Amino acid sequence: MGSTNDKIRGNWNELKGKLKAQYGELTDDDLAYQQGKEDELIGRIQKRIGESKDEVKRIIDNL
């Protein structure tokens, strides 16, 4: 969990672009990041792309 949150905090703008390229259904609202609310962000992505929370974390970790 920690590494995913660290990655989100560290370079979210870069990750956001890669996620939008890979999952065209993601909107800017889905990918809006607020510090300290990483779980909320993962939940929005999870809901939009229909994957489990663990899968979303794996996707982010592998970007």
CHARMM internal coordinates of N, CA and C (Angstrom, degrees):
IC EDIT
DIST 1 N 1 CA 1.4560
DIST 1 CA 1 C 1.5210
ANGL 1 N 1 CA 1 C 110.85
DIST 1 C 2 N 1.3084
ANGL 1 CA 1 C 2 N 116.89
DIHE 1 N 1 CA 1 C 2 N -44.77
DIST 2 N 2 CA 1.4500
ANGL 1 C 2 N 2 CA 121.13
DIHE 1 CA 1 C 2 N 2 CA -177.05
DIST 2 CA 2 C 1.5158
ANGL 2 N 2 CA 2 C 113.37
DIHE 1 C 2 N 2 CA 2 C -59.04
DIST 2 C 3 N 1.3235
ANGL 2 CA 2 C 3 N 117.14
DIHE 2 N 2 CA 2 C 3 N -42.35
DIST 3 N 3 CA 1.4589
ANGL 2 C 3 N 3 CA 119.09
DIHE 2 CA 2 C 3 N 3 CA -177.34
DIST 3 CA 3 C 1.5239
ANGL 3 N 3 CA 3 C 111.55
DIHE 2 C 3 N 3 CA 3 C -66.39
DIST 3 C 4 N 1.3244
ANGL 3 CA 3 C 4 N 117.65
DIHE 3 N 3 CA 3 C 4 N -36.95
DIST 4 N 4 CA 1.4666
ANGL 3 C 4 N 4 CA 120.46
DIHE 3 CA 3 C 4 N 4 CA 177.71
DIST 4 CA 4 C 1.5238
ANGL 4 N 4 CA 4 C 109.71
DIHE 3 C 4 N 4 CA 4 C -63.52
DIST 4 C 5 N 1.3212
ANGL 4 CA 4 C 5 N 117.04
DIHE 4 N 4 CA 4 C 5 N -47.91
DIST 5 N 5 CA 1.4642
ANGL 4 C 5 N 5 CA 120.29
DIHE 4 CA 4 C 5 N 5 CA 179.84
DIST 5 CA 5 C 1.5214
ANGL 5 N 5 CA 5 C 111.32
DIHE 4 C 5 N 5 CA 5 C -63.44
DIST 5 C 6 N 1.3385
ANGL 5 CA 5 C 6 N 117.64
DIHE 5 N 5 CA 5 C 6 N -38.97
DIST 6 N 6 CA 1.4598
ANGL 5 C 6 N 6 CA 121.13
DIHE 5 CA 5 C 6 N 6 CA 177.60
DIST 6 CA 6 C 1.5221
ANGL 6 N 6 CA 6 C 110.36
DIHE 5 C 6 N 6 CA 6 C -62.77
DIST 6 C 7 N 1.3142
ANGL 6 CA 6 C 7 N 116.34
DIHE 6 N 6 CA 6 C 7 N -40.76
DIST 7 N 7 CA 1.4623
ANGL 6 C 7 N 7 CA 120.80
DIHE 6 CA 6 C 7 N 7 CA -179.85
DIST 7 CA 7 C 1.5245
ANGL 7 N 7 CA 7 C 110.43
DIHE 6 C 7 N 7 CA 7 C -66.04
DIST 7 C 8 N 1.3377
ANGL 7 CA 7 C 8 N 116.30
DIHE 7 N 7 CA 7 C 8 N -41.53
DIST 8 N 8 CA 1.4655
ANGL 7 C 8 N 8 CA 120.65
DIHE 7 CA 7 C 8 N 8 CA 177.93
DIST 8 CA 8 C 1.5274
ANGL 8 N 8 CA 8 C 109.60
DIHE 7 C 8 N 8 CA 8 C -61.44
DIST 8 C 9 N 1.3212
ANGL 8 CA 8 C 9 N 117.11
DIHE 8 N 8 CA 8 C 9 N -47.64
DIST 9 N 9 CA 1.4681
ANGL 8 C 9 N 9 CA 121.17
DIHE 8 CA 8 C 9 N 9 CA -178.53
DIST 9 CA 9 C 1.5215
ANGL 9 N 9 CA 9 C 111.67
DIHE 8 C 9 N 9 CA 9 C -63.78
DIST 9 C 10 N 1.3289
ANGL 9 CA 9 C 10 N 116.14
DIHE 9 N 9 CA 9 C 10 N -37.63
DIST 10 N 10 CA 1.4566
ANGL 9 C 10 N 10 CA 120.81
DIHE 9 CA 9 C 10 N 10 CA -171.85
DIST 10 CA 10 C 1.5092
ANGL 10 N 10 CA 10 C 115.37
DIHE 9 C 10 N 10 CA 10 C -73.29
DIST 10 C 11 N 1.3066
ANGL 10 CA 10 C 11 N 117.84
DIHE 10 N 10 CA 10 C 11 N -43.76
DIST 11 N 11 CA 1.4713
ANGL 10 C 11 N 11 CA 119.22
DIHE 10 CA 10 C 11 N 11 CA -174.69
DIST 11 CA 11 C 1.5301
ANGL 11 N 11 CA 11 C 110.95
DIHE 10 C 11 N 11 CA 11 C -147.82
DIST 11 C 12 N 1.3234
ANGL 11 CA 11 C 12 N 116.23
DIHE 11 N 11 CA 11 C 12 N 55.31
DIST 12 N 12 CA 1.4546
ANGL 11 C 12 N 12 CA 120.53
DIHE 11 CA 11 C 12 N 12 CA -174.89
DIST 12 CA 12 C 1.5215
ANGL 12 N 12 CA 12 C 112.26
DIHE 11 C 12 N 12 CA 12 C -63.05
DIST 12 C 13 N 1.3267
ANGL 12 CA 12 C 13 N 119.85
DIHE 12 N 12 CA 12 C 13 N -39.10
DIST 13 N 13 CA 1.4668
ANGL 12 C 13 N 13 CA 120.26
DIHE 12 CA 12 C 13 N 13 CA -177.51
DIST 13 CA 13 C 1.5201
ANGL 13 N 13 CA 13 C 111.74
DIHE 12 C 13 N 13 CA 13 C -59.89
DIST 13 C 14 N 1.3112
ANGL 13 CA 13 C 14 N 116.75
DIHE 13 N 13 CA 13 C 14 N -40.84
DIST 14 N 14 CA 1.4658
ANGL 13 C 14 N 14 CA 120.97
DIHE 13 CA 13 C 14 N 14 CA 177.45
DIST 14 CA 14 C 1.5278
ANGL 14 N 14 CA 14 C 110.81
DIHE 13 C 14 N 14 CA 14 C -66.27
DIST 14 C 15 N 1.3373
ANGL 14 CA 14 C 15 N 116.28
DIHE 14 N 14 CA 14 C 15 N -45.68
DIST 15 N 15 CA 1.4633
ANGL 14 C 15 N 15 CA 120.33
DIHE 14 CA 14 C 15 N 15 CA 179.64
DIST 15 CA 15 C 1.5207
ANGL 15 N 15 CA 15 C 111.28
DIHE 14 C 15 N 15 CA 15 C -63.03
DIST 15 C 16 N 1.3267
ANGL 15 CA 15 C 16 N 116.10
DIHE 15 N 15 CA 15 C 16 N -40.45
DIST 16 N 16 CA 1.4665
ANGL 15 C 16 N 16 CA 120.95
DIHE 15 CA 15 C 16 N 16 CA -179.29
DIST 16 CA 16 C 1.5249
ANGL 16 N 16 CA 16 C 110.66
DIHE 15 C 16 N 16 CA 16 C -58.29
DIST 16 C 17 N 1.3258
ANGL 16 CA 16 C 17 N 116.78
DIHE 16 N 16 CA 16 C 17 N -44.37
DIST 17 N 17 CA 1.4586
ANGL 16 C 17 N 17 CA 120.78
DIHE 16 CA 16 C 17 N 17 CA 179.03
DIST 17 CA 17 C 1.5201
ANGL 17 N 17 CA 17 C 111.88
DIHE 16 C 17 N 17 CA 17 C -62.19
DIST 17 C 18 N 1.3127
ANGL 17 CA 17 C 18 N 116.76
DIHE 17 N 17 CA 17 C 18 N -41.58
DIST 18 N 18 CA 1.4662
ANGL 17 C 18 N 18 CA 120.68
DIHE 17 CA 17 C 18 N 18 CA 179.33
DIST 18 CA 18 C 1.5255
ANGL 18 N 18 CA 18 C 110.76
DIHE 17 C 18 N 18 CA 18 C -66.45
DIST 18 C 19 N 1.3434
ANGL 18 CA 18 C 19 N 117.27
DIHE 18 N 18 CA 18 C 19 N -41.47
DIST 19 N 19 CA 1.4692
ANGL 18 C 19 N 19 CA 120.32
DIHE 18 CA 18 C 19 N 19 CA 178.77
DIST 19 CA 19 C 1.5197
ANGL 19 N 19 CA 19 C 111.31
DIHE 18 C 19 N 19 CA 19 C -63.83
DIST 19 C 20 N 1.3380
ANGL 19 CA 19 C 20 N 117.11
DIHE 19 N 19 CA 19 C 20 N -41.54
DIST 20 N 20 CA 1.4683
ANGL 19 C 20 N 20 CA 120.41
DIHE 19 CA 19 C 20 N 20 CA 179.60
DIST 20 CA 20 C 1.5264
ANGL 20 N 20 CA 20 C 110.67
DIHE 19 C 20 N 20 CA 20 C -65.15
DIST 20 C 21 N 1.3268
ANGL 20 CA 20 C 21 N 116.59
DIHE 20 N 20 CA 20 C 21 N -36.53
DIST 21 N 21 CA 1.4628
ANGL 20 C 21 N 21 CA 120.01
DIHE 20 CA 20 C 21 N 21 CA 178.75
DIST 21 CA 21 C 1.5269
ANGL 21 N 21 CA 21 C 110.67
DIHE 20 C 21 N 21 CA 21 C -67.34
DIST 21 C 22 N 1.3263
ANGL 21 CA 21 C 22 N 116.55
DIHE 21 N 21 CA 21 C 22 N -38.15
DIST 22 N 22 CA 1.4612
ANGL 21 C 22 N 22 CA 121.60
DIHE 21 CA 21 C 22 N 22 CA -176.58
DIST 22 CA 22 C 1.5255
ANGL 22 N 22 CA 22 C 111.86
DIHE 21 C 22 N 22 CA 22 C -81.27
DIST 22 C 23 N 1.3254
ANGL 22 CA 22 C 23 N 116.62
DIHE 22 N 22 CA 22 C 23 N -34.02
DIST 23 N 23 CA 1.4639
ANGL 22 C 23 N 23 CA 122.15
DIHE 22 CA 22 C 23 N 23 CA -177.13
DIST 23 CA 23 C 1.5221
ANGL 23 N 23 CA 23 C 108.20
DIHE 22 C 23 N 23 CA 23 C -127.61
DIST 23 C 24 N 1.3238
ANGL 23 CA 23 C 24 N 115.89
DIHE 23 N 23 CA 23 C 24 N 88.17
DIST 24 N 24 CA 1.4530
ANGL 23 C 24 N 24 CA 122.08
DIHE 23 CA 23 C 24 N 24 CA -175.57
DIST 24 CA 24 C 1.5205
ANGL 24 N 24 CA 24 C 114.39
DIHE 23 C 24 N 24 CA 24 C -60.31
DIST 24 C 25 N 1.3328
ANGL 24 CA 24 C 25 N 116.73
DIHE 24 N 24 CA 24 C 25 N -19.20
DIST 25 N 25 CA 1.4641
ANGL 24 C 25 N 25 CA 119.81
DIHE 24 CA 24 C 25 N 25 CA -178.97
DIST 25 CA 25 C 1.5219
ANGL 25 N 25 CA 25 C 112.97
DIHE 24 C 25 N 25 CA 25 C -76.99
DIST 25 C 26 N 1.3276
ANGL 25 CA 25 C 26 N 118.34
DIHE 25 N 25 CA 25 C 26 N -10.93
DIST 26 N 26 CA 1.4578
ANGL 25 C 26 N 26 CA 121.17
DIHE 25 CA 25 C 26 N 26 CA 179.39
DIST 26 CA 26 C 1.5276
ANGL 26 N 26 CA 26 C 110.24
DIHE 25 C 26 N 26 CA 26 C -75.58
DIST 26 C 27 N 1.3206
ANGL 26 CA 26 C 27 N 116.51
DIHE 26 N 26 CA 26 C 27 N 133.65
DIST 27 N 27 CA 1.4646
ANGL 26 C 27 N 27 CA 121.78
DIHE 26 CA 26 C 27 N 27 CA 179.78
DIST 27 CA 27 C 1.5318
ANGL 27 N 27 CA 27 C 109.56
DIHE 26 C 27 N 27 CA 27 C -103.14
DIST 27 C 28 N 1.3269
ANGL 27 CA 27 C 28 N 115.39
DIHE 27 N 27 CA 27 C 28 N 169.76
DIST 28 N 28 CA 1.4666
ANGL 27 C 28 N 28 CA 119.87
DIHE 27 CA 27 C 28 N 28 CA 175.99
DIST 28 CA 28 C 1.5214
ANGL 28 N 28 CA 28 C 110.30
DIHE 27 C 28 N 28 CA 28 C -61.07
DIST 28 C 29 N 1.3398
ANGL 28 CA 28 C 29 N 116.94
DIHE 28 N 28 CA 28 C 29 N -36.78
DIST 29 N 29 CA 1.4642
ANGL 28 C 29 N 29 CA 119.91
DIHE 28 CA 28 C 29 N 29 CA 177.75
DIST 29 CA 29 C 1.5224
ANGL 29 N 29 CA 29 C 111.09
DIHE 28 C 29 N 29 CA 29 C -63.84
DIST 29 C 30 N 1.3393
ANGL 29 CA 29 C 30 N 117.22
DIHE 29 N 29 CA 29 C 30 N -40.67
DIST 30 N 30 CA 1.4700
ANGL 29 C 30 N 30 CA 120.52
DIHE 29 CA 29 C 30 N 30 CA 177.85
DIST 30 CA 30 C 1.5228
ANGL 30 N 30 CA 30 C 110.69
DIHE 29 C 30 N 30 CA 30 C -60.19
DIST 30 C 31 N 1.3164
ANGL 30 CA 30 C 31 N 116.01
DIHE 30 N 30 CA 30 C 31 N -34.03
DIST 31 N 31 CA 1.4596
ANGL 30 C 31 N 31 CA 121.39
DIHE 30 CA 30 C 31 N 31 CA -172.36
DIST 31 CA 31 C 1.5265
ANGL 31 N 31 CA 31 C 113.75
DIHE 30 C 31 N 31 CA 31 C -101.76
DIST 31 C 32 N 1.3389
ANGL 31 CA 31 C 32 N 116.33
DIHE 31 N 31 CA 31 C 32 N 10.14
DIST 32 N 32 CA 1.4629
ANGL 31 C 32 N 32 CA 119.94
DIHE 31 CA 31 C 32 N 32 CA 178.32
DIST 32 CA 32 C 1.5264
ANGL 32 N 32 CA 32 C 108.68
DIHE 31 C 32 N 32 CA 32 C -67.22
DIST 32 C 33 N 1.3261
ANGL 32 CA 32 C 33 N 115.99
DIHE 32 N 32 CA 32 C 33 N 125.71
DIST 33 N 33 CA 1.4612
ANGL 32 C 33 N 33 CA 121.08
DIHE 32 CA 32 C 33 N 33 CA -176.05
DIST 33 CA 33 C 1.5137
ANGL 33 N 33 CA 33 C 110.84
DIHE 32 C 33 N 33 CA 33 C -111.55
DIST 33 C 34 N 1.3312
ANGL 33 CA 33 C 34 N 115.74
DIHE 33 N 33 CA 33 C 34 N 129.98
DIST 34 N 34 CA 1.4572
ANGL 33 C 34 N 34 CA 121.96
DIHE 33 CA 33 C 34 N 34 CA 172.00
DIST 34 CA 34 C 1.5158
ANGL 34 N 34 CA 34 C 107.29
DIHE 33 C 34 N 34 CA 34 C -120.49
DIST 34 C 35 N 1.3153
ANGL 34 CA 34 C 35 N 115.67
DIHE 34 N 34 CA 34 C 35 N 131.67
DIST 35 N 35 CA 1.4672
ANGL 34 C 35 N 35 CA 119.98
DIHE 34 CA 34 C 35 N 35 CA -179.00
DIST 35 CA 35 C 1.5215
ANGL 35 N 35 CA 35 C 110.20
DIHE 34 C 35 N 35 CA 35 C -55.14
DIST 35 C 36 N 1.3290
ANGL 35 CA 35 C 36 N 115.48
DIHE 35 N 35 CA 35 C 36 N 134.58
DIST 36 N 36 CA 1.4507
ANGL 35 C 36 N 36 CA 121.66
DIHE 35 CA 35 C 36 N 36 CA 179.63
DIST 36 CA 36 C 1.5165
ANGL 36 N 36 CA 36 C 114.26
DIHE 35 C 36 N 36 CA 36 C 87.66
DIST 36 C 37 N 1.3381
ANGL 36 CA 36 C 37 N 116.82
DIHE 36 N 36 CA 36 C 37 N -4.39
DIST 37 N 37 CA 1.4651
ANGL 36 C 37 N 37 CA 120.46
DIHE 36 CA 36 C 37 N 37 CA -178.42
DIST 37 CA 37 C 1.5294
ANGL 37 N 37 CA 37 C 111.38
DIHE 36 C 37 N 37 CA 37 C -119.48
DIST 37 C 38 N 1.3228
ANGL 37 CA 37 C 38 N 115.38
DIHE 37 N 37 CA 37 C 38 N 40.92
DIST 38 N 38 CA 1.4564
ANGL 37 C 38 N 38 CA 120.47
DIHE 37 CA 37 C 38 N 38 CA -178.75
DIST 38 CA 38 C 1.5299
ANGL 38 N 38 CA 38 C 111.50
DIHE 37 C 38 N 38 CA 38 C -62.09
DIST 38 C 39 N 1.3364
ANGL 38 CA 38 C 39 N 117.29
DIHE 38 N 38 CA 38 C 39 N -39.38
DIST 39 N 39 CA 1.4652
ANGL 38 C 39 N 39 CA 120.25
DIHE 38 CA 38 C 39 N 39 CA -179.32
DIST 39 CA 39 C 1.5250
ANGL 39 N 39 CA 39 C 111.54
DIHE 38 C 39 N 39 CA 39 C -63.72
DIST 39 C 40 N 1.3339
ANGL 39 CA 39 C 40 N 116.80
DIHE 39 N 39 CA 39 C 40 N -37.53
DIST 40 N 40 CA 1.4689
ANGL 39 C 40 N 40 CA 120.76
DIHE 39 CA 39 C 40 N 40 CA 176.69
DIST 40 CA 40 C 1.5224
ANGL 40 N 40 CA 40 C 109.94
DIHE 39 C 40 N 40 CA 40 C -62.74
DIST 40 C 41 N 1.3181
ANGL 40 CA 40 C 41 N 116.30
DIHE 40 N 40 CA 40 C 41 N -44.43
DIST 41 N 41 CA 1.4640
ANGL 40 C 41 N 41 CA 122.02
DIHE 40 CA 40 C 41 N 41 CA 179.11
DIST 41 CA 41 C 1.5276
ANGL 41 N 41 CA 41 C 110.20
DIHE 40 C 41 N 41 CA 41 C -59.96
DIST 41 C 42 N 1.3132
ANGL 41 CA 41 C 42 N 116.87
DIHE 41 N 41 CA 41 C 42 N -48.13
DIST 42 N 42 CA 1.4688
ANGL 41 C 42 N 42 CA 120.92
DIHE 41 CA 41 C 42 N 42 CA 179.18
DIST 42 CA 42 C 1.5240
ANGL 42 N 42 CA 42 C 110.01
DIHE 41 C 42 N 42 CA 42 C -60.78
DIST 42 C 43 N 1.3203
ANGL 42 CA 42 C 43 N 117.13
DIHE 42 N 42 CA 42 C 43 N -39.65
DIST 43 N 43 CA 1.4656
ANGL 42 C 43 N 43 CA 120.94
DIHE 42 CA 42 C 43 N 43 CA 178.16
DIST 43 CA 43 C 1.5088
ANGL 43 N 43 CA 43 C 112.79
DIHE 42 C 43 N 43 CA 43 C -62.15
DIST 43 C 44 N 1.3368
ANGL 43 CA 43 C 44 N 117.79
DIHE 43 N 43 CA 43 C 44 N -41.31
DIST 44 N 44 CA 1.4787
ANGL 43 C 44 N 44 CA 120.69
DIHE 43 CA 43 C 44 N 44 CA 178.26
DIST 44 CA 44 C 1.5254
ANGL 44 N 44 CA 44 C 110.85
DIHE 43 C 44 N 44 CA 44 C -64.89
DIST 44 C 45 N 1.3333
ANGL 44 CA 44 C 45 N 116.34
DIHE 44 N 44 CA 44 C 45 N -43.24
DIST 45 N 45 CA 1.4687
ANGL 44 C 45 N 45 CA 120.22
DIHE 44 CA 44 C 45 N 45 CA 178.78
DIST 45 CA 45 C 1.5275
ANGL 45 N 45 CA 45 C 109.18
DIHE 44 C 45 N 45 CA 45 C -62.88
DIST 45 C 46 N 1.3170
ANGL 45 CA 45 C 46 N 115.75
DIHE 45 N 45 CA 45 C 46 N -44.97
DIST 46 N 46 CA 1.4667
ANGL 45 C 46 N 46 CA 121.81
DIHE 45 CA 45 C 46 N 46 CA -179.25
DIST 46 CA 46 C 1.5281
ANGL 46 N 46 CA 46 C 110.23
DIHE 45 C 46 N 46 CA 46 C -57.28
DIST 46 C 47 N 1.3071
ANGL 46 CA 46 C 47 N 117.04
DIHE 46 N 46 CA 46 C 47 N -47.26
DIST 47 N 47 CA 1.4669
ANGL 46 C 47 N 47 CA 121.90
DIHE 46 CA 46 C 47 N 47 CA -178.64
DIST 47 CA 47 C 1.5316
ANGL 47 N 47 CA 47 C 110.78
DIHE 46 C 47 N 47 CA 47 C -62.71
DIST 47 C 48 N 1.3285
ANGL 47 CA 47 C 48 N 116.73
DIHE 47 N 47 CA 47 C 48 N -42.47
DIST 48 N 48 CA 1.4704
ANGL 47 C 48 N 48 CA 121.18
DIHE 47 CA 47 C 48 N 48 CA -175.69
DIST 48 CA 48 C 1.5301
ANGL 48 N 48 CA 48 C 112.22
DIHE 47 C 48 N 48 CA 48 C -70.23
DIST 48 C 49 N 1.3430
ANGL 48 CA 48 C 49 N 117.59
DIHE 48 N 48 CA 48 C 49 N -41.65
DIST 49 N 49 CA 1.4725
ANGL 48 C 49 N 49 CA 118.38
DIHE 48 CA 48 C 49 N 49 CA -174.80
DIST 49 CA 49 C 1.5250
ANGL 49 N 49 CA 49 C 112.61
DIHE 48 C 49 N 49 CA 49 C -97.24
DIST 49 C 50 N 1.3304
ANGL 49 CA 49 C 50 N 117.02
DIHE 49 N 49 CA 49 C 50 N -5.72
DIST 50 N 50 CA 1.4581
ANGL 49 C 50 N 50 CA 120.49
DIHE 49 CA 49 C 50 N 50 CA 174.33
DIST 50 CA 50 C 1.5197
ANGL 50 N 50 CA 50 C 114.85
DIHE 49 C 50 N 50 CA 50 C 72.55
DIST 50 C 51 N 1.3143
ANGL 50 CA 50 C 51 N 116.38
DIHE 50 N 50 CA 50 C 51 N 31.24
DIST 51 N 51 CA 1.4650
ANGL 50 C 51 N 51 CA 120.78
DIHE 50 CA 50 C 51 N 51 CA 178.11
DIST 51 CA 51 C 1.5244
ANGL 51 N 51 CA 51 C 109.38
DIHE 50 C 51 N 51 CA 51 C -112.73
DIST 51 C 52 N 1.3342
ANGL 51 CA 51 C 52 N 116.43
DIHE 51 N 51 CA 51 C 52 N 164.18
DIST 52 N 52 CA 1.4572
ANGL 51 C 52 N 52 CA 120.93
DIHE 51 CA 51 C 52 N 52 CA 177.58
DIST 52 CA 52 C 1.5218
ANGL 52 N 52 CA 52 C 109.85
DIHE 51 C 52 N 52 CA 52 C -71.70
DIST 52 C 53 N 1.3248
ANGL 52 CA 52 C 53 N 115.36
DIHE 52 N 52 CA 52 C 53 N 161.40
DIST 53 N 53 CA 1.4615
ANGL 52 C 53 N 53 CA 120.77
DIHE 52 CA 52 C 53 N 53 CA 177.97
DIST 53 CA 53 C 1.5299
ANGL 53 N 53 CA 53 C 110.75
DIHE 52 C 53 N 53 CA 53 C -58.31
DIST 53 C 54 N 1.3285
ANGL 53 CA 53 C 54 N 116.48
DIHE 53 N 53 CA 53 C 54 N -43.50
DIST 54 N 54 CA 1.4674
ANGL 53 C 54 N 54 CA 120.17
DIHE 53 CA 53 C 54 N 54 CA 179.28
DIST 54 CA 54 C 1.5188
ANGL 54 N 54 CA 54 C 111.32
DIHE 53 C 54 N 54 CA 54 C -62.73
DIST 54 C 55 N 1.3355
ANGL 54 CA 54 C 55 N 116.86
DIHE 54 N 54 CA 54 C 55 N -37.52
DIST 55 N 55 CA 1.4700
ANGL 54 C 55 N 55 CA 120.43
DIHE 54 CA 54 C 55 N 55 CA 179.48
DIST 55 CA 55 C 1.5283
ANGL 55 N 55 CA 55 C 110.44
DIHE 54 C 55 N 55 CA 55 C -67.70
DIST 55 C 56 N 1.3311
ANGL 55 CA 55 C 56 N 117.27
DIHE 55 N 55 CA 55 C 56 N -41.20
DIST 56 N 56 CA 1.4658
ANGL 55 C 56 N 56 CA 120.34
DIHE 55 CA 55 C 56 N 56 CA 177.80
DIST 56 CA 56 C 1.5259
ANGL 56 N 56 CA 56 C 110.07
DIHE 55 C 56 N 56 CA 56 C -61.09
DIST 56 C 57 N 1.3293
ANGL 56 CA 56 C 57 N 117.29
DIHE 56 N 56 CA 56 C 57 N -43.41
DIST 57 N 57 CA 1.4627
ANGL 56 C 57 N 57 CA 120.89
DIHE 56 CA 56 C 57 N 57 CA 177.47
DIST 57 CA 57 C 1.5193
ANGL 57 N 57 CA 57 C 111.02
DIHE 56 C 57 N 57 CA 57 C -61.44
DIST 57 C 58 N 1.3282
ANGL 57 CA 57 C 58 N 116.90
DIHE 57 N 57 CA 57 C 58 N -40.80
DIST 58 N 58 CA 1.4655
ANGL 57 C 58 N 58 CA 121.20
DIHE 57 CA 57 C 58 N 58 CA 179.25
DIST 58 CA 58 C 1.5311
ANGL 58 N 58 CA 58 C 109.40
DIHE 57 C 58 N 58 CA 58 C -63.17
DIST 58 C 59 N 1.3278
ANGL 58 CA 58 C 59 N 116.49
DIHE 58 N 58 CA 58 C 59 N -43.84
DIST 59 N 59 CA 1.4743
ANGL 58 C 59 N 59 CA 120.72
DIHE 58 CA 58 C 59 N 59 CA 179.46
DIST 59 CA 59 C 1.5200
ANGL 59 N 59 CA 59 C 110.04
DIHE 58 C 59 N 59 CA 59 C -59.03
DIST 59 C 60 N 1.3394
ANGL 59 CA 59 C 60 N 116.47
DIHE 59 N 59 CA 59 C 60 N -47.96
DIST 60 N 60 CA 1.4712
ANGL 59 C 60 N 60 CA 120.56
DIHE 59 CA 59 C 60 N 60 CA -179.51
DIST 60 CA 60 C 1.5251
ANGL 60 N 60 CA 60 C 110.68
DIHE 59 C 60 N 60 CA 60 C -63.08
DIST 60 C 61 N 1.3268
ANGL 60 CA 60 C 61 N 117.03
DIHE 60 N 60 CA 60 C 61 N -43.42
DIST 61 N 61 CA 1.4612
ANGL 60 C 61 N 61 CA 120.57
DIHE 60 CA 60 C 61 N 61 CA -179.60
DIST 61 CA 61 C 1.5205
ANGL 61 N 61 CA 61 C 112.21
DIHE 60 C 61 N 61 CA 61 C -63.01
DIST 61 C 62 N 1.3387
ANGL 61 CA 61 C 62 N 116.91
DIHE 61 N 61 CA 61 C 62 N -29.31
DIST 62 N 62 CA 1.4691
ANGL 61 C 62 N 62 CA 120.81
DIHE 61 CA 61 C 62 N 62 CA -177.28
DIST 62 CA 62 C 1.5214
ANGL 62 N 62 CA 62 C 113.95
DIHE 61 C 62 N 62 CA 62 C -90.61
DIST 62 C 63 N 1.3157
ANGL 62 CA 62 C 63 N 118.27
DIHE 62 N 62 CA 62 C 63 N -2.24
DIST 63 N 63 CA 1.4760
ANGL 62 C 63 N 63 CA 120.14
DIHE 62 CA 62 C 63 N 63 CA 179.23
DIST 63 CA 63 C 1.5172
ANGL 63 N 63 CA 63 C 110.92
DIHE 62 C 63 N 63 CA 63 C -74.89
END
COOR INIT
IC SEED 1 N 1 CA 1 C
IC BUILD
